[in-house]
């Protein structure tokens, strides 16, 4: 005899309910497993989901567990990371923080995060209330905010950069260190991928025959190289030495193990020689240039003018301004204005 249609529908309804209930329990199980895998004590805050980030999504995960078995942060998830340290600074300096971050995000690969090591109490109290733009970046999916331990907030930058803790927390092997004392040039024909084969690259300097380079503002470094030097050469007796001088010194002492930038590479990275060609980075205000040369350089790298106050004469801003020298360089303040205007 044929089955009763009503009984068939009842059986299908029961089966459907069972499937829905099973799916619900499976969802709860997966959700619980995901939350249990997160470590709330992880010092790296505001982490983001890599897949969502690469697709320009807006998912932001907090306190994601990225620690390896030895307690350090894994460095295999991203090709590279741009790193900066925000320490207590005068207002005239931290006013450039927001544009400094935008400059970095615009000029490093879009798949690289920006990791900021911050003095959180100072940032919350003295900086964020004055800078709504910086506050908005606190939730940007591309930025990782890593609070410094209290004891490190009392240290000088050259001491913090020689801290094993800091390099343990960096989230990638390839590291582009940047600060508010320079700028990335969008018009440069060079990019960070031109330097990934080195363990250290800075801007041109006069030490070590030009090898290595100055890293006081911008530099490229390998995480493993920094940790290796700190392990083999504990910096306890060299804390007063600028960190980049310390690292270059020991990197050069073992050239068989490390690849350090030569003079030509440092010029490709941040050399200012042809004032109509933008380098990858410009470190400092280029105070040694005359007005005409600096004006030409700013024409191809206007970012420097944004990072620093709009007056590009070093006498006009910073910690030691000189009113008379500044006035002499400002076109609009001259007694006889040029016929073409300023």
N, C-alpha and C positions, 0 to 999 in steps of 0.2 A: 504493500500500500504506500502511496506517496506521503512524504512527511508533511505535518501540519505547518503551513507557512509561518504562523505566529510563533511556533516553537523555534523555528530556524532563526527568526529575527531576535528572539530572546537570547538564544545561544550566542549570536553574533554580538549583541549588546554587552553580554557578560564578558566575552572575550576582549572587546574593545576597552571596557573598564579595566580589565586586568593589565592590558598593554599600557594604558595611561598611567596606572599606579606604578608599574615596573619602571617606566621612563622617569617618573617623579623621584623614585628612590635612587635610581642611577644618577640623576642630576644632583641630588643632595649629597650622594657619596663623593662625586667628583668635586663638588664645591668644598666639602670638608677636607678632602685630600689636598686641594690647592691652598687653603688657608693654613693647614697644619704644616705645610712646607715652608712657610714664611717665618723668618726669624725677627721678632720685634726688637731685638737688641742690636741688630745690624746698624752700624753707624752711617751707612749710606742711605740718605733719605731721598724721597721724590724720585725713585727709580721708575723707568718706563719700560713697557713691553716692546721688545726689539722689533718684532714683526709689525706691530701697529705703527711704531715710529717710522720704519722704512717706507710704510705706505702713507705717511703723513696723517696717521690717525691721531686721536686725542686721548687714548686710554692712558691713564697714569697710575702706576702701581706704587704703593708706599712700602718701604722697608722690605723689598724683595730680597730673599736670601740668595746672595751671590758668593758666599764664602766657600772656599775649598776646604779639604780635609785638614790643612795645616792652619786654618783660621784666617787666611788672607783672602782678598777679593780676587775672583777669577778674572783672567785677562784675555780670554779667548772668544768672547762674544762679539766684540766689535773690532773692525780693522784698526781703528785709532780713536783717540779722544783728544780734545783741546782742553787744557787744564789751566786754571788760574787760582790764585789765593787772594781772598778778600780779608785784609786785616785792618785794624783800626787806623784811620787816616784822616787828615784834615778835610773840611768840607770841599775846598777847592779841588781836591783830588777825587773824592768819591762821587762828585757830580758827574764824572765821566763814566761811571760804572755801566749805566744802561746802554749808552752808545758803544762802549767797549765790547759788551756782549753781542750786540747786534752786528758789529763789525766782524767778530769772530764767526758767528753763525752764517754770515753771508759769504765768507771766504774760505771755510774749510768744507770738506765733502759733506753733503747733506746726510750721509749715513753715519757720520761721526757725532757722538754726543758732546756736550760741553759740560765738564765737571768742575764745580766751584767748591773749593775748600774755604769755609767761611767761619769768621768769629761771630757766631749766631747771637749772643747777647747784645753785642755792639750793633750788629746789623739790624736787629729788631728794634732797638731803642733809639739809635741815632741816625740810621740811614733810611730805612724803609718809610718812615713817616714823611720824609722829605722827597721821596722819589716814587710816585705812583707807577711810573713805567717799570721800575725795577721790581716793584711788588707784583706786577702782572707777570713778570718772567718767573716768579716763584713756582708757577704751575705749568710752565711751558714743557711740553712733552719731550723736548730735546735736551733739557737741562737737568743735570744731577746735582743736587745740593748736598754736600758732605760736611757736616759740622765738625770743626776742629775740637779735639779734647781740650778741656779747660787749661791744662798745663801748657799746651802748645800756643794758645792764644796770647800768652805772655812772652812768647819767644819772638826773636827778630826773624824776618823773612829768610835770611841766610842760614838760620838754625833750623827753621821748619823744613826747608828744602833739603836738609841733610838728615831728616827724620825718616827712619825706616817705616814708621807707621804711615806716613803720607804715601810713599811709593807702594806700600802694600794695598792701599785703598784705591789706587788708580785702576780704572776698569778696562784698560787696554794696554797692549804692548807698545804700540806706536803712540807717542805723546807729543803734542804740540803745546809747549808752555807759552802763555802770553800774559801780558799785563797792561796796565793803563799808561805805560811809558812808551808806547809805540803804536803802530797800526799795521793791519794787513792791507795790501793794495789790490783792489779788484782788477785793475788794468794790467797787472803783471802777467807776463807770458809764462812764468814759473808757477808751480803749484806744489802742494805738500808731497804729492806722489814722486816728485823728482828727488826727494831726500829720504825715502823710506829705507833705502839700503844702508843707511849709516846708523851708528849707535849714538852719535851726538853731532849736531850742527848748530852753530851760533852765527852771529853777524860778525863781519870783519873786525879784527883787532890786531895789536902789535905784538902779542905774546906768542911764544912757541913757534916763531916763524910763520904766524898766521894760521897754524893748525887749530882745529876745534872751533874757536870763535867765542865771542862775548855772548853770554846768556842772561844778562841782567834784565832784559826786557822780553825778548822772544827767543825761543830755541826749540829744536826738535831733539827728542831723546827716546831711547829704548828703556822701557821699564826694567827689563832684566839686567841691563847694563848698570843702571843706577843701583839696583839692589845688590848686584855682585860687588860693586865698588864699596858700598857701605859695609858689606860682610867682610871683605878682605882688608879694608882700611877703615876701621872705626874712627869717626871724625871727632872724638872727644877733645883732642888737643888742637883741633883746627876749626872750632866753631866760629871764630872771628873771620875766617877766610870766606869770601863770597862763594856760594855753593857751586857756581859754574866753574870757577877757578879750581876748586877742590876736585870736582869730577873730571875736568879735562886733564889735570895733572896726573891722576892715576889711570885714566884711560890711555893716555900717551905712554905711560910706563909699561903697558902691556899691549902693544900694537898688534901682536899676533892673535890676541883674543878679541880685540875690538876694532871697529872700523870708524875712524874719526875723520870728519870733514877736513879737506885740505883748503888752502887759501882760496882757490878758484871756486870751490863749492860754497864757502862762506859768502863770497861776493854774489853768487847766484841766489843765495838765500836772503841776504839783507844788505848787499853792497850798494852804496849810492855813488856812482861814478858818472854815468850818463844821465843827466838831469831830465832828459826827455823820455827815458825808459823807466817804468816803474819796477822796483824790486818786489819780491814776494812780501817782505816786511820792511818797515822803516822803524828803527829803534831810536828813540829820543827826538829832540826838536831840530836836530841838524844845525845847531847854533854856530858851527864853524863855517857854514855857507854864507856867502854874501846874499843880499836881498834878491838880486836877479836870479841867481842859481836856485835859491829856495823857492822863489815864486814859480820857476819852471818845474821844479820837482812837485810842488803842490798842484800843478796843473794836471799831472798824470797820476798823482796819488792824493786826491782831495780828502781822503779819509783821515789823514794826519791832522788836517785843519779842523776836523770834526771832533777827533779825540781830544785835542788840546783846544783851549779857547780860540775864538775866531782870529785873533791877532796872531800872526805866525812869527812875530819877533819874540825870541825867548825873554827879552827884557820886559815884556808886557805881562807876564803871568808866572805862576809857579810860586815857589817858596821865597825867591829873592828877586822881586821885580825892581826895575830901575826906571823911574818915571821919565827922566830926561832922555835916556836912550830909547825908551819906548816911543815917546812923542816924536823923536826924530825919524822913526821908521813908518809912522802912520801918515799916509798921504793926505787925509782929510784935515790933519792938524798943522800942515805946513802953511807958512805965511803966504807963499806964492803957489797957488794951485795950478796944476798943468792945464793947458787949454782944452785938452781932451776930457778933463774931469777925472775923478778918482773912482 
